[in-house]
């Protein structure tokens, strides 16, 4: 699967609001997510922590995908800026994904 197809599928999985399915399908067993929402950042390590993080996000924040404004892809990474709908209206976000074996190994994310 190309990384562009991976992103398209990731957006579809987000729309299903199923944290377990999203993490199982898209994240490596040793995945780590760093959320840059505060000065010190927040780290979620492993599928259990990622599932809990996405469960909260999908239930309390995320309301839908709007668009990708910028996209950079290399042989092992994806970097993007996008607009999403949230409970507080549209938000600009960024994500940097380091991939391994077709899944996300490291995920860095924040608000613009």
N, C-alpha and C positions, 0 to 999 in steps of 0.2 A: 504494500500500500504506500502510495506517495505521501509525503507530509501534508500536502494540500488536502488530499482525501482524508487523512487522519484528522485534520482540523475540522473539516466538514462533518465528519462522524462525531467528533467530540461535541460540537454544537448541537447535533441531533440528540446525543445522550443527555446533555444539560437540559434540553427541552422536555425530557421524560421525567425530570425531577427525581431520579432514582440514584442516590449516592452510591449504593453498593454496586450497582451495574456499571456506573461511570468509573469508579476506582478499579474494579476487577478488569474491565475492558482496556482502560487507557494507562494505568499506572503499573510500573515495575514493582516487584515484590519489595525492593529496597528503596522505594521512592521517598523523597523528602520534598516538602513544599515550604517555601519561605514567603510569608505574606508581609509586605512592607506597608503596613497600615499604621504603624506607630514608630517612634524613633528607634526602638530596639528590634523591631520586627517580631514576627511570631513564626515558630517552626513546628511543623507537623511531620513526624517521621513514621514511616510504615503504613501499611494499608488500613489498619484499625484507626489510627489517628487521622489519616486522610479521609476515611469514610465519615468519621464524626465531624470533621471540618466541613466537608461538602454537604452533609446532612443539614447542618446548621445554616450554611450559605443558601442552599436550595429552598429551605423552608422559610427563612427570615429575610433574605436580601435579594436574591436573583429573581427576576421576573421575565427575562427573555433577552435574546440576542438581537442587536440592531445591525451592526456592520463592522467590518475590518477596515481600518484606515491605512495601516502600514503593515507590511508582512515581509520578513526576511527569513530565508531558509538556507541552511547549509547541509552538509552530508550527515550531521548529527544534532542539529538544533533548529528550533523555530523561535522567532521573536516577533511579537505583534503588538500593535496598538488597536484597540477596538472600542466600540460603544455598546453598552448593554443597558437594558431597562432594569431598574431596581425599585424597591419599595419607596425610595426617595426620588424617583424619576431617572432620566438618562444619566449615565456616568461614563466617563472616559477611563479605560483601564489599559494596563500593559501586562504582558506575560512573556517570559523567557523560559523555554523548555529545552532541557538537554535530554536527548533521546538515547535509549539503549534497547536493542532487540525489538524495535517497533513500538516501544512504550515509553512513557515519561519516567525518567530517573530523577531529575531535579527540576522543580517548577518554582520559579520566582515570579511573584505577582504583586501588583499594586495599583493604586488609583493615580490618575494624572492630575 
